[in-house]
Amino acid sequence: MTCKTLLTRMSRYIDGDLEEELCVQLKKHLRGCDRCKIVFDTTRRTIGFYRAGKPYEIPRGVHARLQRALRRQWKSSSQKKSSRA
């Protein structure tokens, strides 16, 4: 199985909708490909958080950096819109 094939079938695997033979191939690929394993694990955890429906607390430092980045983006976007008007 190639990385591209894994990515196209990952959601079906996580949902339990992938044929057994493809599951075997996917697991084998994940054992040998660190990049796909990272993407797979991150996707699976993200879906798990979403399905759980529980709020996920962002660490204080990350929250502050995110807020600053969003403010900068908002200011930049607002300034571009007002210069076009």
Summary of the structure (lengths in Angstrom):
residues: 85
radius of gyration: 19.4
end to end distance: 52.1
largest distance: 58.3
contacts: 173
relative contact order: 0.09
helix: 81%
strand: 0%
